[in-house]
Amino acid sequence: MFQLITGLGDTGAALCRSGVDKLAFTGSTATGKKIMAACADTLTPVLIECGGKDALIVAPDADLDLAVDATIWGGLSNAGQTCVGVERVYAVESVYDEFVAKVTREAGQVRGGAQYGPMTMPAQIDVVRRHIDDALARGGRAVVGGPDSVSRAYVQPVVLVDVPEDSAAVQEETFGPTLTITKVRDVDEAIERTNANPFGLGGAVFSAKQGEQIAERLSCGMVSINSAVTFATVPGLPFGGVRNSGFGRIHGADGLREFAWPRAVTHLRYTSPIKGLTFKRTPRDTAWLKRLVKTRWGR
């Protein structure tokens, strides 16, 4: 039977203590921690899928047109309100200038209210505004949009460069149609900066020859190579993150296992010639057990 119950925080709090077999949560890291604390009272197991700060890496041998298109779609679609949306880009210096120029040109043609809709929560608009203001106050530059891009319902595309790594726009989930693009020395630095963020949901890598090698070194739950967000379109793949992005998986075989538990069963087929698991064990049984242990483990 399937039941749908709508509500706000008090409804969720009641669900946590309702005695369900397991609870799956999707939302912010802060709320995820509250869910875990509430479920601890009844030892209710939880699956936590929190937010992300997904990074896209542009290697020297990347197809830039492909990377630009994926960056803009991954960062701006649905007004950036996608947990696995692209929020950070690390482009190797040899392709950085050309990449930024292409993103600037293409993103400048995207309009909120035409290609994507409004922000869903008024409070999120304040978060987006704070991130933009903080980035600019700390030396960042807006190559597309800026503070005036934020209105009551819509946020127009904003692309920021030269943003410090410890700024809110790089460290916190923005969940809006904004992108930060950072120049890095090489792929190693891109990986280092990607993994330095406390979130670890998804990621993307653009490289003609190094895609899989780079993906293996990323600390996140999902990676798309030469595309963005496409791992979410394959139902058979597990979906979930690590660290501040939560734990557990939905989708695929791993997702099915999350809502089941293993059961171990033994069936006595014949009586053992050596009686070990009984108080009726004889000195002879003990001697044989010692001999078997020593033979198997050498002590």
N, C-alpha and C positions, 0 to 999 in steps of 0.2 A: 504494500500500500504506500502511496506517495501523498504526503501532506505538505502544503505550502503555508507558512506562517510568516507574515511580514511584521516588522517592528524596528525599534531603535535599540539602544544599548541595554535597556532593561529586559527586552525580549531575549537578546543574546545571553545576558547574564542568567536568566531563568533556564535557558536551554543548556547552559554549561552544567547546571546542577540538577537537571531533570532525570538523570540516570540513563541516558542513551549509551549505546555500546561504544561508540566512537564519535568524535566531533571533528569535522573538517572545516577549517577557517581560511578565508581569503580576505586580506585587508592589510592595514599598516602594521609595521613592526611593533609599535607602541601598543596597539590593541591586541596583537597576537600574544604579547607578554601577559596582558590582563586575562586573556582566554586561558592561557596555561595555568595561571595562578588560581583562577576559579575552578578549573577542572581538577586541580590537584586535591581539592577537598574530597572528591569522590573517586579519585584515581581513574578518572575517565581519560582514556588515551586520546591524543589529539594529532591532527595533521595540520601543520601551519604553513600556509603559502602567503608570505608577506610581500612587500614591495621590492623594487629593484632600482638600480642605477646603472642600467646596462650600457656597456661600452662597445663601440665598433672600432676595430683596428684596421687601418689602411696601410698595407705593406708597400714597399717600393715597386713590386711587380703587380700591383692591383689593377684591375680594369676600372679606371676612375669614373667613367660614365655609369657603370653598374653600381659602384660604391656610392656615388652621389645620389642616384635614384633611390637606393635602399635607405640611405641616411635620411633623406627627406621624408620618405614614406614612414620609416620606422620611428622618426621623431615627431612628425606632425599629424599623422593620421589619428582620427578620433580626438583631435585637439591635444594630442600627446597623452591622453588618459588611458594608457595601456601599461600594465605592470611590466611587460617585457619590451616596451618601446625603447628606442635608442635615445639616450640622454647625453652620453659622452662620446666623443670621437677622438681617437689618437692617430694622427697621420704622421708618417715618417717624413722628415724634413725635405727629402728629395722630391716628394710629390705634394707637400703641404700647400704651397702657394697656389698651384693649379687646382688642387682639390677645393680649397676655400673659395676660389674665384667661381668655380662651377656651382658649388653649393649656394653661394651668395646670389648668383644669377637665377638659379632654379627655385630656391626657397622664396625669393622675392616675388615670384609669380603666383604663389599659393595664397589663397585668401580664406580666412575663417568666415563661416557663413555661406561659403560657396563650395569649397572642397571638403570642409569639415565643419562640425557643428559647435555648439556652445559648450562652455564649462558646465559640468553637472552639479557642482557644489560651490556655493559662494565662497566658502572658506578656502577652497583651493586656489581661487583667484588671488587671495592675499598671499599665499605661499609663493605662487609664481612671481608676483610683484616683488616680494622680499628677496627672492633669489636673484632677480635681474638687478635690482638696486644694489644689492651687496656686491655682485660681480663687477658692476661698473664703478662702484665706490673704491674697489680694491685694485683698480688698474685695468680691468677688462674692457674690451671694446665691442660694441654691437655693430656687426657688419650687415645685419638684417634686423629691422625693427628696433625696439628699445622700450623704455618705460611707457611711452605713449601707445604701445601695442596692446596694453592691458586696458580693457573696458569692463563694463558691468557684467556683460554676458559672454563676450568673445575675447579671446587672446589671439592676436595676429602673430604669425611666425617671428621668432626671435632667434638669431644665431649670434653667439658670443665667442670671441677669441681672446687670447692672452689672459684667461681667467686663472687666478691662483688655485692650486690643487686643494688647498684647505678651505676654500670658500664654500658657502652653502650650495651654490649652483653646481658644484662638482661632487660634494660629499653627501648631500641629502637628496631624497627623491623629490623631483619637481612636479611630476605628473601634469605637465602642461606642454604646449607646443614650443618648447625651447631646446636649443642644442648648444653645447660647448664643444669647440674644436681646438685641440691642443697639439702643438708641434712637438715631436719627440725625435730624439737622436737616431734611434733604430727600433727594430721590433722588440728587442729585449726591454728597452725602456717602456715601450707601449704595454707590454705584458706586466711589467712591474707596477706601473701606475694603475692599470686595470685591476690588478689583484689587491692593491693597497686599499681600495674602497671597502667599507664594512659589508656592503651588499654583495650577493653572489647569485643572482637569479639566472639571467641569460646573457648572451653576448653574440657578437658577429665578427667575422674575420674576412678580409678581402685580400686574397693573394693567389697568384696563378700557380705557384708551386709549393708554398709553405703552409697552406691552410690547415691541414690536419696536424702538423707539428705545432703550430701556434695554438690551435684549439686545445690540444692535450695539456698545455701549460696554464690554461685559464682556470681560475678557482670559481667555478659557477656550475649550475646544474644543467645548462643547455647552451649549445653553440650552433649558429648557422654559418656555413662557409660559403662565401660569395653570394650571400643573400642575408636578409634580416627578418627575424620573427618567424621564419618558415618552419622551425621545429614545432611550433604550436599548431601547425596545419596537418601534422601527421598523427592521427589518433593512436597509433601503435607505440609512439615514443613516450617515455615517462616525462612528466612535466612537474618541475619543482626546483627549489634552490638550496643554497647552503648559507651558513652564517646568518646575518641579519635578514636574509630573504626566507628563512624558515627551514623546514625539514619535512620529509615525507614526499610522496609522489602521487599524482593523479595521472590517469590515462595509461593505456598499455597494460602489459602483464604486471608491472610493478604497481600500477595504480589499483588493480584488482586485488593484489596481495595485501595492500594497505588495509582493506576492509574485510580481511579474514585473519585467521591465526593458525600457525602450525600446531598439529597435535601429534605427539609421539606415542606409538603403541608398540608394545612387545607381546609376543605370544610364545609361550613355552612349548617347544616341539618335542623335546626329549629331556630326560633328567641328566644333569651334568655328572660325570664320574667323580669330579672334585666338588665337594660341598663347601662353597665359599660364603654364600649369603644366608647363613643360618647359625644359630647358637648351638646347634648339634654338630658343629664342625669338629672333627677329630684332629689329634696331633699330626696324623698322617696327611690329612687335607691341608693343614697349615704348612707342612713341609713342602708339599707339592706346589702350593701357591707361591711360597718364597722362591722356589726353584724356577717357576714360570716367570715371575717378575724379574729375577736376575737375568734370565735368558733373554727376555724381551728388552729390558732397559739397562742391563748391565750393572745393577746394584740392588 
